């Protein structure tokens, strides 16, 4: 599998970056062996065009697995069929299993066992799919000579002896089990006697949603002025839609503008056995109750985008299943991901995820409860918003991207020694950057992904944003980027005061706030100078007027730099002057660099010892910028001591924040102090900005020293954004282009503010820029890493 490297904003597997970048003189990849075929994983599942929940589930999961882990494995699909359910599938599907034909199980097992590339099998299990063939399934699992993973979509409580023995035998034969709720895992252990080490909880995936304006969506679908209730899914009597219809009489009396959307066609299996009997009953009931103006059927299998928009405009989502054994529901999980407040019957999934005011649980078939709770929510918009937000925070960790990570980690665990996960580099997405940016500047915070104008603006964010957009413009030469560079540059100039000092905080009315006079602004001044220096460094590709204005602003900003003594501010200034000096060596600029670098040398020599090679007696935030600045100082002046201190301090820092395969930056829950240097950093409190600064520094050290360990660590650090962290959850949101605000001990802060989003973008772009230093004639190679080289 050989393809030319294309670096401009492509989806590039991060493992292949490492393979491309470090070749010896004979263009051979060191310590790597070429593997011609990726390991294959066979999914045995229903699959579209078959219309059922598991088919949709598998399609969504497989799509994201392929998106996140290209060049890690190949997923093959075996479509589950029966004599009554046969379809025409895409050409890519080569395997089929008709569960009504016992020999089909034997034939499939033979195909699996003779395929040397196929490493494992995953079976999506639902009792209805194998109801007459569980014995054949058990024999199939025993016959297959590869690891088998069973995904139990339902685990029934209080089984009879036959069911219990059947499930237990399947579970014992499987190498690993996946369930989607803690209650299902507990049932397997307590009722079926399965040991915990065999069970993996990977919650039902949900789609990341951009969260469009509810009223605008109602206008789009001609639903303005309506209070929308909805439910969706393939229709069957188990949905108990009549529970809502009975409640709707009372709801409509108090809410004349209410409309209940019943979204989805009748389940094909139901149509095969009884036609549209259930839908017809509902239509008759609607007429008998006089609800024609308050109910609308959407009798289609909707495209995903349309479905998610209808859910986003929904005011309350109603889930009224009458089956207490329904373990999970992808339908209300999707509704939660769209920010809907949920009212649900007490299936296990709902009881787990709707805790702590994330939704409302009602009894089965209880229309009076449903009417009461619906009317309460419809009368309280603030409560609906609060409940929707709580639900969103509960469900977003189950995004398909995180589900894919959970599955992929299990595949890696069960695979052979050559099975490794390689995260794929996402495309550059400026959507959230642009959403945060007004004509004045970049807004500081977001509530989820909605910019919070009340938070105002900061020089810090706009300085970083200008650096990022300069990086972007260097790569693309897209004139649209210049618009944003100009906005951020104008903002920086707006913050520069007549005394040549920058202020940082500006409110939504463009006024400087009192916070400027209560906070040390040296670091903000340093960031502004860094940004201006970077802008000047690309002056040869900027419009002449902008380049001229950038030089004037830089000269003004440098007037008072000698009075700044903050460690990180000095580091930012050194970086900024280094970039500024790249356009033409100036003795004045060299003097500034030496003055500030010498101060950092004195600090280092005062604090450093054999076991603590640092400038201060503690490691706090933004640590990587200091050794990077010292390296820049050496590059500008050739003073060898700067280079020596840069390398020793940076290598020391890396030893504190990297494990073998991942990064764990210093937690803001507790800085690392010299006297406690052997203590591990607290879990959580990791900020995207610290990871990004580390990547920027690694890039500079890789550029200078050409040591593969720096590039390898750069890739590992970037993987932190993609899910290689202690929660195994994404920090970068590919749907919005935003980055979550922090990684805590047991959750991710879902707000996507300016600092985190720009930090991700800087890291993403500097990684791409690093690729452009690689030889252009290198081809992709699918390689087998030994354990020590695993990214």
C-alpha positions in Angstrom: 0.0 0.0 0.0 2.1 2.8 -1.3 0.9 6.4 -1.8 2.7 9.6 -2.2 2.7 11.9 0.8 0.4 14.9 0.4 0.7 17.3 3.3 -1.5 20.2 2.6 -4.5 19.8 5.0 -5.0 16.1 4.3 -6.1 13.3 6.7 -2.7 11.8 7.4 -2.2 8.7 9.6 0.1 9.9 12.4 2.0 6.7 12.4 2.9 7.1 8.8 4.2 10.6 9.5 6.9 9.0 11.7 7.7 6.4 9.1 8.1 9.0 6.4 10.1 11.4 8.4 13.0 9.4 9.7 14.8 7.4 6.9 18.4 6.6 6.8 20.6 7.7 3.9 19.6 4.7 1.8 15.9 5.6 2.2 15.3 2.6 4.3 13.0 2.9 7.4 15.1 2.0 10.4 14.1 -0.8 12.6 10.8 -1.3 10.7 9.6 -4.2 8.6 7.1 -3.7 5.7 3.8 -5.5 6.3 1.8 -5.8 3.1 -1.6 -6.4 4.7 -3.3 -4.7 7.6 -4.9 -7.0 10.2 -8.6 -7.6 9.5 -11.5 -7.6 11.8 -14.8 -9.2 10.8 -18.0 -7.6 12.0 -20.9 -10.0 11.9 -23.9 -7.8 12.1 -27.0 -6.5 10.4 -26.1 -3.7 8.0 -27.8 -1.2 5.8 -29.8 -1.3 3.6 -31.4 -3.6 6.2 -33.4 -1.2 8.4 -32.9 -2.0 12.1 -31.2 -0.3 15.0 -28.2 -2.6 15.1 -27.6 -2.1 11.4 -27.4 1.7 11.9 -25.3 1.2 15.1 -22.8 -0.9 13.2 -22.6 1.5 10.3 -22.0 4.5 12.5 -19.3 2.6 14.6 -17.5 1.3 11.5 -17.5 4.7 9.8 -15.8 6.3 12.8 -13.3 3.5 13.4 -12.2 3.9 9.8 -12.0 7.7 10.2 -9.9 7.6 13.4 -7.6 4.7 12.8 -6.6 4.5 9.2 -3.7 2.3 8.5 -4.3 0.4 11.8 -6.7 -2.4 10.6 -9.3 -3.2 8.0 -12.9 -3.9 9.0 -14.7 -6.5 6.9 -18.5 -6.9 7.2 -20.5 -10.1 7.3 -24.2 -9.2 6.8 -26.6 -11.1 8.9 -29.6 -12.3 6.9 -32.5 -14.7 7.2 -34.9 -16.3 4.8 -37.2 -13.3 5.4 -34.6 -10.6 5.4 -32.4 -10.5 2.3 -31.0 -7.4 0.7 -28.7 -6.1 -2.0 -25.5 -4.9 -0.3 -22.6 -2.7 -1.4 -19.9 -4.5 -3.4 -17.5 -4.1 -0.4 -19.5 -6.6 1.6 -18.1 -10.1 0.7 -19.4 -12.2 3.7 -23.0 -13.2 4.4 -24.6 -15.3 7.1 -28.1 -16.5 6.7 -29.0 -17.6 10.2 -31.8 -19.8 9.0 -29.3 -22.1 7.3 -27.1 -24.1 9.8 -24.5 -24.9 7.1 -23.9 -21.1 6.7 -22.4 -21.0 10.1 -20.0 -23.8 9.3 -19.0 -22.3 5.9 -18.3 -18.9 7.5 -16.2 -20.5 10.2 -14.1 -22.2 7.5 -13.7 -18.9 5.6 -12.5 -17.2 8.8 -10.1 -19.8 9.8 -8.4 -19.9 6.4 -8.0 -16.2 6.1 -4.5 -15.4 7.5 -5.1 -11.7 7.6 -8.3 -11.9 9.6 -7.3 -11.6 13.3 -10.6 -11.4 15.2 -14.4 -11.5 14.9 -16.9 -9.2 16.5 -20.5 -10.4 16.7 -23.4 -8.0 17.3 -25.8 -10.1 19.4 -29.5 -9.6 19.9 -31.8 -12.4 20.8 -34.1 -11.8 17.9 -31.3 -12.2 15.4 -30.4 -15.7 16.5 -33.7 -16.8 18.2 -33.9 -20.2 16.4 -30.2 -20.7 15.9 -28.4 -20.1 19.2 -27.0 -23.7 19.1 -25.5 -23.0 15.7 -24.1 -19.7 17.0 -22.4 -21.4 19.9 -20.9 -24.1 17.7 -19.7 -21.4 15.4 -17.9 -19.5 18.2 -16.3 -22.8 19.3 -15.2 -23.6 15.7 -13.7 -20.2 15.0 -9.9 -20.2 15.7 -9.6 -16.5 16.1 -10.5 -14.3 19.1 -14.3 -13.6 19.2 -15.9 -10.5 20.7 -19.6 -10.7 21.6 -21.5 -7.5 21.9 -24.6 -8.1 24.0 -27.2 -5.4 23.0 -29.5 -7.0 25.6 -28.8 -8.8 28.8 -32.1 -10.1 30.3 -32.7 -10.1 34.1 -34.3 -13.1 35.8 -33.6 -15.6 32.9 -35.0 -19.1 33.0 -32.5 -21.9 33.3 -32.3 -22.5 29.6 -31.7 -18.9 28.7 -29.2 -18.5 31.5 -27.2 -21.5 30.3 -27.3 -20.4 26.7 -26.0 -16.9 27.4 -23.4 -18.2 29.9 -22.1 -20.7 27.3 -21.8 -18.0 24.6 -20.1 -15.6 27.0 -17.6 -18.3 28.2 -16.7 -19.2 24.7 -16.1 -15.6 23.6 -12.7 -14.1 24.3 -14.2 -10.8 25.3 -17.7 -9.2 25.9 -19.0 -5.7 25.2 -22.0 -4.3 26.9 -23.3 -0.8 26.9 -24.4 -0.1 30.5 -23.1 -0.8 33.9 -26.3 -2.5 34.8 -25.8 -5.0 32.0 -22.3 -5.7 33.2 -23.6 -6.2 36.7 -26.2 -8.7 35.4 -23.6 -10.7 33.6 -21.5 -11.0 36.7 -24.2 -11.5 39.3 -26.8 -13.5 37.4 -24.8 -15.3 34.7 -21.6 -15.8 36.6 -19.2 -14.1 34.1 -16.0 -12.7 35.5 -15.4 -8.9 35.4 -12.1 -9.2 33.5 -14.0 -10.5 30.5 -16.5 -7.6 30.3 -15.9 -4.2 28.7 -18.4 -1.4 29.0 -18.5 0.7 25.9 -21.6 2.9 25.8 -23.8 3.3 22.8 -22.3 5.9 20.6 -23.9 9.2 19.8 -23.2 11.8 17.1 -21.4 15.1 17.8 -23.8 17.8 16.9 -23.0 21.5 15.9 -26.1 22.7 17.9 -27.8 25.1 15.5 -30.3 27.7 16.7 -33.6 26.1 17.7 -35.8 28.9 16.4 -34.0 29.1 13.1 -34.5 25.3 12.6 -38.2 25.7 13.4 -38.4 28.3 10.7 -36.7 26.0 8.3 -39.2 23.2 9.0 -42.2 25.5 9.1 -42.7 24.8 12.8 -42.4 28.4 14.1 -44.5 29.1 17.1 -44.9 25.5 18.0 -43.8 23.7 21.1 -42.3 20.5 19.7 -42.5 17.1 21.4 -40.9 14.2 19.5 -40.0 10.6 19.5 -38.3 8.6 16.8 -37.2 5.1 15.7 -38.7 2.2 13.7 -42.3 2.0 14.8 -43.6 -1.0 16.7 -46.0 -1.6 19.6 -43.1 -1.7 21.9 -42.7 2.0 21.5 -46.0 2.5 23.3 -46.8 5.7 21.4 -50.3 5.5 22.8 -49.0 6.4 26.2 -48.1 9.8 24.8 -51.3 10.2 22.9 -53.3 9.6 26.1 -51.2 12.2 27.8 -51.4 14.6 24.9 -55.1 15.4 25.6 -54.2 17.1 28.9 -50.9 18.6 27.5 -52.8 20.2 24.6 -55.4 21.7 26.9 -52.7 23.8 28.5 -50.4 24.2 25.5 -52.5 25.0 22.4 -49.4 25.3 20.3 -48.0 21.8 21.1 -47.1 19.5 18.2 -46.0 15.8 18.7 -43.7 14.5 15.9 -43.7 10.7 15.5 -40.6 10.2 13.4 -39.8 7.0 11.6 -41.4 4.3 9.5 -42.7 1.0 10.8 -40.1 -1.6 11.5 -39.8 -3.9 8.4 -40.1 -7.0 10.5 -43.4 -5.7 11.9 -44.6 -4.9 8.4 -43.8 -8.4 7.3 -45.8 -10.0 10.1 -48.7 -7.6 10.7 -48.5 -4.8 8.1 -49.4 -1.3 9.3 -51.7 -2.5 12.0 -50.0 -0.6 14.8 -49.8 2.7 12.9 -53.4 2.4 11.9 -54.4 1.9 15.5 -52.5 5.1 16.4 -54.1 7.1 13.6 -57.6 6.0 14.8 -56.8 6.9 18.4 -55.6 10.3 17.3 -59.0 10.9 15.6 -61.0 9.6 18.5 -59.1 11.9 20.9 -59.4 14.9 18.6 -55.6 15.4 18.4 -55.2 15.7 14.6 -53.8 19.3 14.9 -51.3 18.2 17.6 -49.8 15.1 16.0 -47.7 14.6 12.8 -46.3 11.4 11.5 -43.0 11.6 9.6 -43.3 8.1 8.0 -39.8 7.9 6.6 -36.3 6.5 7.4 -34.7 10.0 7.7 -31.2 10.9 6.6 -29.0 11.5 9.6 -28.6 15.3 9.0 -32.4 15.8 8.8 -33.0 13.6 11.9 -30.5 15.6 14.0 -32.0 18.9 13.0 -35.5 17.7 14.0 -34.1 16.6 17.3 -32.3 19.9 17.8 -35.6 21.9 17.3 -37.4 19.5 19.7 -38.4 21.1 23.0 -39.0 17.8 24.8 -38.1 14.3 23.7 -40.4 11.5 24.8 -39.3 7.9 25.2 -42.2 5.6 26.3 -41.0 2.0 25.6 -43.0 -0.5 27.6 -40.2 -3.1 27.6 -38.4 -3.1 31.0 -35.8 -5.4 29.5 -34.7 -3.0 26.7 -31.1 -2.5 27.8 -30.3 0.5 25.6 -31.9 3.0 23.3 -29.9 4.8 20.6 -32.9 7.0 20.0 -32.9 9.0 23.2 -29.1 8.9 23.3 -29.2 10.8 20.0 -31.8 13.1 21.4 -29.6 13.9 24.4 -26.7 14.6 22.1 -29.0 17.2 20.4 -29.6 19.0 23.8 -33.2 17.7 24.2 -34.6 17.4 27.7 -35.8 13.8 28.0 -38.8 12.2 29.6 -38.3 8.4 29.6 -39.6 5.2 31.0 -37.2 3.3 33.3 -35.2 1.1 31.0 -31.7 0.5 32.4 -30.0 2.9 29.9 -32.3 5.7 30.9 -31.8 5.1 34.6 -28.1 5.4 34.2 -27.7 8.4 32.0 -30.6 10.6 33.2 -29.4 10.9 36.8 -28.8 14.2 38.5 -31.4 16.2 36.7 -30.3 15.1 33.2 -33.8 13.9 32.5 -37.1 12.7 34.0 -38.0 9.1 34.6 -41.7 8.1 34.6 -43.4 4.7 35.1 -44.2 2.4 32.3 -47.6 3.2 30.5 -48.3 6.0 32.9 -49.9 8.8 30.8 -50.9 10.9 33.8 -47.2 11.1 35.0 -46.2 11.9 31.4 -48.7 14.7 31.1 -47.7 16.2 34.4 -44.0 16.2 33.7 -44.4 17.4 30.1 -46.6 20.4 31.2 -44.1 21.2 34.0 -41.2 21.3 31.5 -43.2 23.2 28.8 -44.0 25.9 31.3 -40.3 26.4 32.4 -37.9 27.2 29.6 -35.0 27.7 32.0 -35.6 24.2 33.4 -35.7 22.7 29.9 -32.4 24.4 29.0 -30.8 23.3 32.3 -31.9 19.7 31.8 -30.8 19.7 28.2 -27.4 21.0 29.1 -27.0 18.4 31.9 -28.0 15.6 29.5 -25.6 16.9 26.9 -22.7 16.8 29.4 -23.7 13.2 30.4 -24.0 11.9 26.8 -21.2 13.6 24.9 -18.5 11.3 26.4 -20.3 8.5 24.5 -19.6 10.2 21.2 -18.9 7.7 18.4 -15.3 8.9 18.4 -14.9 7.7 22.0 -16.8 4.5 21.3 -14.4 3.9 18.5 -11.4 4.4 20.8 -12.9 1.9 23.3 -13.4 -0.7 20.6 -10.0 -0.1 19.0 -8.2 -0.4 22.3 -9.9 -3.8 22.8 -8.9 -4.9 19.3 -5.3 -3.9 20.1 -5.5 -5.9 23.4 -6.7 -9.1 21.6 -4.6 -8.6 18.5 -1.1 -10.1 17.9 2.1 -8.3 18.7 2.0 -6.4 15.4 -1.4 -4.9 16.0 -1.0 -1.2 16.8 -3.3 1.8 16.8 -2.3 4.8 14.7 -4.5 7.9 15.1 -5.4 9.7 11.9 -4.6 13.4 11.6 -7.9 15.3 11.2 -8.4 17.9 8.5 -8.0 21.5 9.5 -11.4 23.0 10.4 -11.6 26.7 11.0 -15.4 26.7 11.6 -15.3 27.3 15.3 -12.4 29.8 15.0 -14.6 31.9 12.7 -17.6 31.4 14.9 -15.7 32.9 17.8 -14.5 35.8 15.8 -16.4 39.0 15.5 -15.4 42.1 13.4 -13.6 43.3 16.6 -11.8 40.2 17.7 -12.0 36.7 19.1 -14.5 36.1 22.0 -13.0 34.6 25.1 -15.4 31.8 26.1 -18.0 29.5 24.7 -20.9 27.7 26.4 -20.4 24.3 24.7 -19.8 25.6 21.2 -21.9 28.8 21.4 -19.7 31.9 21.8 -20.4 33.7 25.0 -20.2 37.4 24.2 -20.7 38.3 27.8 -17.2 36.9 28.5 -15.7 39.7 26.4 -12.3 39.6 24.7 -8.6 39.2 25.7 -5.3 40.2 24.2 -4.0 36.7 25.1 -6.6 34.9 22.9 -6.3 37.3 20.0 -2.5 37.1 20.0 -2.5 33.4 19.9 -5.2 33.5 17.2 -3.0 35.7 15.1 -0.1 33.3 15.3 -2.4 30.4 14.3 -3.9 32.2 11.4 -0.4 33.2 10.3 0.6 29.6 10.4 -2.5 28.8 8.4 -1.8 31.5 5.8 1.8 30.2 5.4 0.4 26.8 4.4 -2.5 27.8 2.3 -1.8 31.3 0.9 -5.6 31.6 1.1 -6.5 35.3 1.0 -9.5 34.6 3.3 -7.1 34.0 6.1 -5.8 37.6 5.8 -9.2 38.9 6.9 -8.8 37.2 10.3 -5.1 38.1 10.6 -6.1 41.7 10.1 -8.9 41.5 12.8 -6.5 40.0 15.4 -3.8 42.5 14.5 -6.2 45.4 14.8 -7.2 44.0 18.2 -3.6 43.8 19.4 -3.0 47.4 18.3 -6.2 48.4 20.2 -4.7 47.0 23.3 -1.4 48.9 23.0 -1.6 51.9 25.2 0.1 55.3 24.7 2.7 54.3 27.3 3.6 51.3 25.0 2.2 48.7 27.4 -0.6 46.3 26.4 -3.9 45.8 28.4 -5.5 42.4 28.2 -9.2 42.5 29.1 -12.0 44.1 27.1 -15.7 43.7 27.6 -18.4 43.2 24.9 -18.8 46.9 24.6 -15.1 47.2 23.6 -14.1 48.9 26.9 -11.1 47.9 29.0 -12.2 46.4 32.3 -11.0 46.9 35.8 -9.4 43.5 35.7 -6.5 45.0 33.8 -5.5 47.0 36.9 -5.8 44.0 39.3 -3.7 41.5 37.3 0.0 41.3 36.4 -0.1 41.7 32.6 3.5 40.9 31.8 2.7 37.6 30.3 0.0 39.2 28.1 2.6 41.7 26.9 4.9 38.9 26.1 2.3 37.0 24.1 1.5 40.1 22.1 5.2 40.6 21.2 5.4 36.9 20.2 2.4 37.3 17.9 3.7 40.6 16.4 7.1 38.9 15.9 5.5 36.0 14.1 3.5 38.3 11.9 6.6 40.2 10.9 8.4 36.9 10.1 6.0 36.3 7.3 6.0 39.9 6.0 7.3 38.8 2.6 4.0 37.1 1.9 1.7 39.7 3.4 0.2 42.7 1.7 2.6 45.6 1.8 0.5 47.8 4.0 -0.1 45.1 6.6 3.7 44.2 6.6 4.6 47.9 7.1 2.0 48.3 9.9 3.3 45.1 11.6 6.8 46.5 11.8 5.7 49.8 13.2 3.6 48.0 15.9 6.5 45.7 16.8 8.8 48.6 17.3 6.4 50.3 19.6 5.8 47.0 21.6 9.5 46.6 22.2 10.0 50.0 23.9 9.6 48.7 27.5 10.6 45.0 27.2 13.7 45.4 29.4 11.4 46.2 32.3 9.7 42.8 32.1 10.9 40.1 34.4 8.2 37.4 34.4 9.8 34.1 33.4 7.3 33.2 30.7 6.9 36.8 29.5 10.6 36.9 28.9 10.4 33.6 27.0 7.5 34.9 24.8 9.5 38.1 24.1 12.6 36.1 23.1 10.5 34.1 20.7 8.8 37.2 19.3 12.1 39.0 18.7 13.7 35.9 17.3 10.9 35.7 14.6 11.1 39.5 14.1 14.9 39.3 13.6 14.5 36.6 11.0 13.4 39.3 8.5 16.7 41.2 9.0 19.3 40.9 11.7 19.3 43.9 14.0 21.8 44.6 16.8 19.1 46.1 18.9 17.0 42.9 18.6 20.0 40.7 19.4 20.7 42.9 22.5 17.1 42.3 23.7 17.4 38.6 23.2 20.7 38.4 25.0 19.5 40.5 27.9 16.4 38.4 28.5 18.2 35.1 27.8 20.9 36.0 30.3 18.3 36.5 33.0 16.9 33.0 32.3 20.5 31.6 32.4 20.9 33.2 35.8 17.6 31.7 37.0 18.6 28.3 35.7 22.0 28.3 37.3 20.5 29.4 40.6 17.9 26.6 40.7 19.3 23.7 38.7 21.0 20.7 40.3 21.7 17.1 39.3 18.1 16.1 39.6 16.3 19.4 38.9 17.2 21.0 35.7 14.9 24.0 35.6 14.6 27.7 35.9 12.3 27.9 38.9 11.7 25.7 41.9 8.4 24.5 40.4 6.8 23.5 37.2 3.6 25.3 36.5 1.9 26.3 33.3 3.3 26.9 29.8 6.6 25.3 30.8 7.7 24.4 27.3 8.0 27.9 26.1 11.0 28.6 28.3 13.4 26.0 26.8 12.0 26.8 23.4 12.9 30.4 23.9 16.4 29.5 25.0 16.8 27.5 21.8 15.6 30.5 19.8 18.1 32.6 21.6 20.9 30.3 20.6 19.7 30.2 17.0 19.8 34.0 16.9 23.1 34.6 18.8 25.2 31.4 18.6 25.7 31.6 22.4 26.4 28.0 23.1 25.2 28.2 26.7 21.7 29.0 25.5 21.6 25.8 23.5 23.0 23.7 26.3 20.5 25.0 28.8 17.6 24.7 26.3 18.3 21.0 25.7 19.0 20.0 29.3 15.9 21.9 30.6 13.6 20.6 27.9 14.7 17.0 28.3 14.1 17.3 32.0 10.6 18.7 31.4 9.8 15.9 28.9 10.9 13.3 31.5 8.2 14.8 33.9 5.3 14.9 31.4 5.7 11.9 29.1 5.1 8.3 29.8 6.3 5.7 27.2 3.5 6.4 24.8 1.5 9.5 26.0 1.7 12.9 27.5 0.4 14.1 30.9 1.2 17.8 31.3 1.6 19.3 34.7 -1.8 19.6 36.3 -3.3 22.9 37.4 -4.7 21.0 40.4 -1.2 21.0 41.9 2.1 22.3 40.4 5.2 20.1 40.6 7.5 21.5 43.2 11.3 20.9 43.4 11.0 19.5 46.9 8.4 17.0 45.8 9.9 16.2 42.4 9.4 12.5 42.7 5.6 12.8 43.3 3.3 12.1 40.3 1.3 15.0 39.0 -2.4 14.8 40.0 -4.8 13.2 37.6 -6.8 15.8 35.7 -6.4 19.5 35.4 -4.7 19.2 32.0 -5.1 22.1 29.6 -4.9 22.0 25.8 -2.7 25.1 25.8 0.1 23.2 27.7 -0.1 20.3 25.3 0.0 22.7 22.4 3.0 24.7 23.7 4.8 21.4 24.2 4.2 20.5 20.6 5.4 23.8 19.4 8.6 23.4 21.4 9.1 19.8 20.2 8.8 21.0 16.7 11.5 23.6 17.2 13.8 21.0 18.9 13.1 18.5 16.1 14.0 21.1 13.5 17.3 21.9 15.2 18.5 18.6 16.6 16.9 16.2 14.0 16.5 13.7 16.8 13.6 11.2 16.1 12.6 11.2 19.8 11.3 14.8 19.5 9.2 14.1 16.5 7.9 10.9 18.1 6.9 12.8 21.2 5.3 15.5 19.1 3.0 12.8 17.5 2.3 11.3 20.9 1.4 14.7 22.3 -0.9 15.5 19.5 -2.6 12.1 20.0 -3.7 13.5 23.4 -6.2 15.7 21.5 -7.4 12.7 19.6 -8.1 10.5 22.6 -4.7 9.2 23.8 -5.2 10.4 27.4 -6.2 9.0 30.7 -9.9 9.1 29.9 -9.4 7.8 26.3 -11.7 10.5 25.2 -11.4 13.1 22.4 -10.4 16.6 23.4 -10.7 18.0 19.8 -14.3 18.1 18.4 -14.1 17.3 14.7 -17.8 18.2 14.2 -17.3 21.9 15.3 -13.6 22.4 14.8 -13.5 23.4 18.5 -11.4 22.0 21.3 -12.7 21.2 24.7 -11.5 23.4 27.5 -9.8 20.8 29.7 -9.2 17.2 30.7 -10.2 16.6 34.3 -9.9 13.5 36.5 -13.2 11.9 35.4 -14.7 14.2 32.7 -13.9 16.5 29.8 -14.9 20.2 30.1 -17.1 20.4 27.0 -16.9 24.2 26.6 -14.9 25.2 23.5 -13.4 28.5 24.3 -10.8 30.5 22.4 -7.7 29.4 24.3 -8.3 25.7 23.8 -9.5 26.0 20.2 -6.6 28.1 19.1 -4.2 26.0 21.0 -5.3 22.9 19.1 -5.1 24.7 15.8 -1.5 25.9 16.5 -0.5 22.3 17.4 -2.3 20.9 14.3 -0.6 23.4 11.9 2.9 23.1 13.4 2.7 19.4 12.9 1.8 19.8 9.3 4.6 22.4 8.9 6.9 19.8 10.3 5.8 17.4 7.6 6.8 19.8 5.0 10.4 19.5 6.1 10.3 15.8 5.3 11.6 14.7 1.8 8.8 15.0 -0.7 9.6 11.6 -2.4 8.9 9.5 0.6 6.1 7.0 0.1 3.7 5.6 2.7 4.6 2.2 4.0 2.4 0.1 6.2 5.0 -0.9 8.8 5.2 -3.2 11.7 6.6 -1.4 14.8 8.3 -3.2 17.5 7.0 -2.4 21.0 9.6 0.2 21.7 8.6 2.2 18.6 4.9 2.2 19.2 3.4 5.7 19.1 
